[in-house]
């Protein structure tokens, strides 16, 4: 029981870290365009992170991404020490990338840590290769989809407002950015909170055969308090900020105006909703970064700082293998004490 409780607590801590690590995703453009102050922006984003719980629970009616994450490792190979080591490894990588100001993927960190500890315990036959491959492919697909959507929305909006006074259009888009930021924050809440739900569900499923309290038979049986806690934790984390990454996302990739902020956030939100339908956990970081690139590319290709994007892409590619190595190493350490 102690290990299960530790996993739940650490999972919620990870969710909190995810909130302030990924706060930049939904507030970077709205802060850099000065539509809201940083404090107002994090409160706004946190509120809509939490609204996502009610949308997932009562409108969509399921937590499909949580189900996908819980199946990263085959059920017969899942043990509580494996999950514990994976979560600890994910927390370490998330804190390191936050400290360095690198907008890496919390999603892929968690999945990498979980898979790495399972591989250390049982070999590569323990992981569900097709699911991990599908998730890993969206390291490239999510930013590309966001970029393409943002590119075409930006062209349409620019053409549609070509005869409107610049200052008047700017005022309109400052107000619209509140809506687009809210839409993206809902997508962030739905996507990222469910990843921790999936890990906690996997732990509860592993606890069931051991006749430990809180054990469940499937993700469908996950208690409401787990879902509520995960959405609450990410909302509180978002309110804690994440200013190091705001600077990277909001200013280093390309200069963003209110119009471009609306386009980037809308494109990012559409991408997140599509992946929610597909039940594929993706990185909100990758999604918004790709959307910002798409906006910048409509002005001219040189408007995007491709060198910064290259550095970000390297960090994204390294996330799963590095967090997997961390998970594997921590599993060995954990087993010394069990």
Helices and strands as residue ranges (DSSP letters): H 2-21, H 23-32, H 38-54, I 55-60, H 64-70, G 75-77, H 80-99, H 106-122, G 124-126, H 129-160, H 166-208, G 219-221, H 224-239, H 243-247, I 248-252, H 258-278, H 284-299, G 301-303, H 306-336
